[in-house]
Amino acid sequence: MKTLRAVIKDRKAITALEYGLLASLIVVGIITGISLIGNKLKNTFNTIASSL
C-alpha cells in the first residue's frame, strides 16, 4: 500500500512539472511574438513619420 501511494505522489509531481514546462514554453512563445510584432509596428510607424 505504501508503494502504491508513493507512485501516485510521484505521478502528481511529474504531471505538475509537465504543466510547468508547458506553461513556460507558452510564455516564451507569447513574449517572442509580442517582441516581433512590436518591432514591426515600430518600424512601420517610423516609416510613416519619416514620410510625413
Secondary structure, DSSP 8 states (H G I E B T S, - for coil): -HHHHHHHHHHHHHHHHHHHHHHHHHHHHHHHHHHHHHHHHHHHHHHHHHH-
